[in-house]
Structure formats: C-alpha cells, structure tokens
C-alpha cells in the first residue's frame, strides 16, 4: 500500500505557525514579486472571489482588505525549513519515502497492512506531522499512487485520513470525476468523454487497452492500470527533468538592456547548476522577455532559440549564447516585466554523443565543478559570473509582505515573553 | 567543512593519543537541534526572576513535550503572544503560572500549549550576528 501525505495550504499554513492570532482569518500568499495569489487557506478560499489561484493580486487587493485578510509574500526560506521538518517526520515513521514536492510525499507502506490498521496508521502520520512541524495535512492510502491521490482528495473533505480498499473502491471511484484523476489533462478527459467514460470508475472498467494506448499514449495506459490497482509508477523512479526553466517577474519594469542581460545571466546560472547536479547536458536554450500585459502600454514579446551540436552544461558558454539571443530580441523603449530561460533537449552526460566536427567543447567542466563545490559549501552566489552584474539590482524580487525567517535567522527567532 | 584540527607532530609521526580521538562535543547533538520537533526561541520582556531568565536568552523548545507535567515550563499561547508558563498545582487545582490560567476545566491542554521547554541558555555576551 501507498500513502500520499500532503500539507493543507502549505504556504499559508507555515505563516500562521508563529502567528496564532491569524489562524481564524483569511490568509493569502503572493508569488515572486507579489504579482499573483499562489496560495490561500480554507477561509480565504471560501470568500469565493478568487476563482482560481494565480489571480493577479491588485485585482482583489481591496476585497481582501475588506475581508480582513492577511497577505504575505512568498517566504521560501521559511517554507524550506518547514518542508524539511515535514519530510523528516515522515521519514522517521515509514519504510520508504519519496519526497514528491515541497509539501507532498509518497510513503511506501508495503507489508504494513498486515501489521497495522491503515486508517489508524494514517492518523499517526497526520498527528506526528502536526506535532513536529505544526502543519495540518491530509493522508490518502491505497494500492497505487494514482489511487492514493484519489484517497487524499477525499481525505481533505473528511477528517484528514482516507483508505481506499476493495470494499469501498466502487463507491469512491463512481463519485470521482475524471478531471480530478492525477495525470489526466482536459484534452484526455474530452477524449474519454467521447467514449462515454465520465467517472474514474467508468475508466477503470473500460477494457480496451489498445484504444487507451492510441488515444492517451503510454501515460494514459499507466494511469488506467494504476486505477485498476496495478502499481506502474515506480517508487523513487524520479524522472530526470527533460527541460529546466528559470524565469521571474521583475520588481519594476526594466528598460535597460544591461539589466535584462544581467537577469538572464542569473537565470542561466541557476538552471545550469540544476543541470549539472543531475549530471546531464542540454542541446538547446530558449530565452524570452516580455512586457507587462496588465498595463496599458506598448506590448512586446521577444524570444529566441539556440541549438547545440554537442550537449553542454557549461555555465559560461550558456550565458554567452543567451546574451547573443538577447542581442537579437531586445528592443529599446519597452518596459520589460518578465524574463526567463529554458534549457531543453536534456540528456544524461554519458549518453550525449560528442560531435566530432564541432569546435565547441565542454572544456569548462572543471571550472564548473569548482564553482558548484564552492557555492554549495559557502552559499549560493558566493562565486558567480560577472555577467550577472554586481551591486544592487533593480530587477531583484519585490516582497512587500515578507514575514520573518523565524527558524533560520538568529535575529528573527520567535519571541517568548517572560513576566 | 573541516571541524577538527588534524594534529601531526613535526616528526611526521602521529601523536600517541590519535587512536583515542573522540568526536568534539556538540550542543547541536546534545539538544537534537536538527530534529524536526525542536525550535529555537528568544526570551524577551524583562527579568523572570524565578527561572533566572533574562532578555535575549535563547530558549530550546520541543513540540513533543505537549503533555502536562508538574513543575515543567511551557510556551503558552496567550492571544497573539507566546508567554513562558509553569505547570503548577495549588490545592490540587492545576494552573499555568504566572498567568494563573486555570486548567481544571481545560479539556484541551494542547490547544493552549505550543511546546515544552528543554533548556534556557543565559546569554551573557551576545555573540555578534550578521543581520
């Protein structure tokens, strides 16, 4: 059996750990640069005027104020520390753990159903996470990952723990809409609807495997088999990313080419570090910049692409290529709001074929290794390319509602009153 | 990071006590500072005479210490603040002192308590900390 544990409104929940007085108020958390709402607690969601996440903040700022909501900028430092506590707690309790994201983890409970009442064990997981990490979470337990996701959705509507077993599976899946099944996009749902498949149970019952393969490819077949109780999304079978992106909205609109180039260099630095960490190389890079589409000012969207004959993870080469794209796509006179890069066609370093006729080689491999070692030991950005710029950047992130780094900074520790 | 100074005498021979080397004592380890249930707090607001706590002292808090135990210290949630409280009994009635929160009819001790106090470090010379 597999358990999926995930934290309820994680970004909002961590903000109330040291603010007991706000737990009964609406809480929303904004994206980088305070642009959009990316998380909200239950009370804020129930206000009803944020139809989806990613609502631009300025559109609902007044309404939030009226509702006495508390607004926070994303505090990744705080999130990271609580995420550590969350995963560490689970790690101590289960045989095998796969940290799926900041606030989600799959736990392998093989053989445990023979020893424990799974519902009870789920409750223990939930209580321990609350005790250690001060975070509320939901636990879904079932035979496969896709089913555990279903169980988790149901758990959130109940007392926080739900187990799918042979007895309740028909009822559960018959009430479960297809669009909420993990991995099925709206296009897939439409295709299945045409076959008369409406619920997760309909899909599970459907017998024609070839048809599924044809309509939804291999991925669809995997989901179908998982719904039928056959695990086929492997444990710890973490896919290597086939694209690595890094992008950001700027705090203020940027007009100068130098600043754009600096920001792009930093994005390349971050992405290429991830690339080297997974010991891969990329064969292409995309760079894009665009203006603020919410503003009533001239709009421009520029993007460019470079393909490499042999794979590379060399930061210096990648920055050089990215800058040559900027030379092509940058137009004077526009206020740029967002920029980003995407490394694509990523393959493992040892598989990447070397082009005999290319002059371009990954000859900075040693330099990159030294860079990574120093930066991982002394902190990000200890050494970086001068192309990223020196000094204070106008484009660096905006965070007007930043809380405190309660657990990682000596000057921000929570205060205990003595009297 | 290199924590230990590796002693080799000028002769090139290792010191005779090398094989008796032990790990350095570590406060992190003693108080399990890396455990998911341990948090650091800072004391503020004057002098708590009884427990010799002073402004600026460090307080190590364990979220797992959430059961009432006579004479133990707790982080107590009081409105929007957190206060230091001791679990006491007066004529058989349980209280959190000095706030004198009566716990007799409190079925839920845990909703009042954020965590239990493991240690208080009296800081006499505050180490400089980068802002």
Boltz contact constraints between the chains, C-beta under 6 A:
constraints:
  - contact:
      token1: [A, 20]
      token2: [B, 77]
      max_distance: 6.0
  - contact:
      token1: [A, 21]
      token2: [B, 80]
      max_distance: 6.0
  - contact:
      token1: [A, 85]
      token2: [B, 36]
      max_distance: 6.0
  - contact:
      token1: [A, 88]
      token2: [B, 36]
      max_distance: 6.0
  - contact:
      token1: [A, 89]
      token2: [B, 36]
      max_distance: 6.0
  - contact:
      token1: [A, 131]
      token2: [B, 63]
      max_distance: 6.0
  - contact:
      token1: [A, 131]
      token2: [B, 64]
      max_distance: 6.0
  - contact:
      token1: [A, 132]
      token2: [B, 36]
      max_distance: 6.0
  - contact:
      token1: [A, 132]
      token2: [B, 37]
      max_distance: 6.0
  - contact:
      token1: [A, 132]
      token2: [B, 63]
      max_distance: 6.0
  - contact:
      token1: [A, 133]
      token2: [B, 36]
      max_distance: 6.0
  - contact:
      token1: [A, 410]
      token2: [B, 129]
      max_distance: 6.0
  - contact:
      token1: [A, 411]
      token2: [B, 129]
      max_distance: 6.0
  - contact:
      token1: [A, 413]
      token2: [B, 40]
      max_distance: 6.0
  - contact:
      token1: [A, 413]
      token2: [B, 41]
      max_distance: 6.0
  - contact:
      token1: [A, 413]
      token2: [B, 42]
      max_distance: 6.0
  - contact:
      token1: [A, 414]
      token2: [B, 41]
      max_distance: 6.0
  - contact:
      token1: [A, 415]
      token2: [B, 42]
      max_distance: 6.0
  - contact:
      token1: [A, 415]
      token2: [B, 44]
      max_distance: 6.0
  - contact:
      token1: [A, 416]
      token2: [B, 41]
      max_distance: 6.0
  - contact:
      token1: [A, 416]
      token2: [B, 43]
      max_distance: 6.0
  - contact:
      token1: [A, 416]
      token2: [B, 59]
      max_distance: 6.0
  - contact:
      token1: [A, 416]
      token2: [B, 75]
      max_distance: 6.0
  - contact:
      token1: [A, 416]
      token2: [B, 82]
      max_distance: 6.0
  - contact:
      token1: [A, 416]
      token2: [B, 84]
      max_distance: 6.0
  - contact:
      token1: [A, 417]
      token2: [B, 45]
      max_distance: 6.0
  - contact:
      token1: [A, 417]
      token2: [B, 81]
      max_distance: 6.0
  - contact:
      token1: [A, 417]
      token2: [B, 83]
      max_distance: 6.0
  - contact:
      token1: [A, 418]
      token2: [B, 43]
      max_distance: 6.0
  - contact:
      token1: [A, 418]
      token2: [B, 45]
      max_distance: 6.0
  - contact:
      token1: [A, 418]
      token2: [B, 48]
      max_distance: 6.0
  - contact:
      token1: [A, 418]
      token2: [B, 53]
      max_distance: 6.0
  - contact:
      token1: [A, 418]
      token2: [B, 84]
      max_distance: 6.0
